Structure formats: C-alpha cells, structure tokens
C-alpha cells in the first residue's frame, strides 16, 4: 500500500447471508465489487467473502476472514 502498487478507488459490499452461531457469534457471506489500480493498471475486481465474528468478554472479535477473487469476465 505504501508504495502505491495497489490503490483502491471504491468498493461495494453486498451481504448475502448472515447466520447466527449461538448467542455470541455469527457468520456472514457476500461479495465485494471494487475498482483498484494494481501495478499501474486500473481493474474491476469482484470477490466473494466470508467473515466469522464472536463476542468475547463483551467485545466483538473477528475470528476469520476469507476473500476469493473471481475470474474477470
């Protein structure tokens, strides 16, 4: 990020599903569409995502995050 090899211009998050994991946790899936300059080339990127959160001692903590880049069409 510091050397400018990757610059995000915008991102649109679309949550598809949020599932409770007991009383103190949840998992969310969805997608992100974004425009970014990668190595000097402007690209439109589309990814799928999964996040898992859990409440520990009153504080929400991110336990897991997975992002998968989809092939460009």
Secondary structure, DSSP 8 states (H G I E B T S, - for coil): -TTSSEEEEEEEEEEEEEEE-SSSEEEEEEEEEEEEEETTEEEEEEEEEEEEEEEETTEEEEEEEEEEE----
